[in-house]
């Protein structure tokens, strides 16, 4: 992120008190959220029934609150495509969000 000159995110940002929901990486002033979905190929929490349902509820609540939510797998983080997409979104001026 630093190499692409993107502002550092807040980690584990609590976006909907009193709910205990946290966003993995957040830019609250831009209402941009990044979630890393672990265990995709190993039957991790995000891909099993109750974890998947809970994630859907959290992501939908974030969108209804005006957040843009980007979800990535570990592979996207490792190959750099996640960082490039986040940088691209954060470079869009807030007054013209339709450019992406």
Buried (B, 14 or more C-beta within 10 A) or exposed (E): EEEEEBEEBBEEBEBBEEEEBBBBBBBEEBBBBBBBBBBEEEEEEBBEEEBEEEBEEBBEBBEEEEBBBBBBBBEBBEEEEBBEBBBEBBEBEEEEEEEE
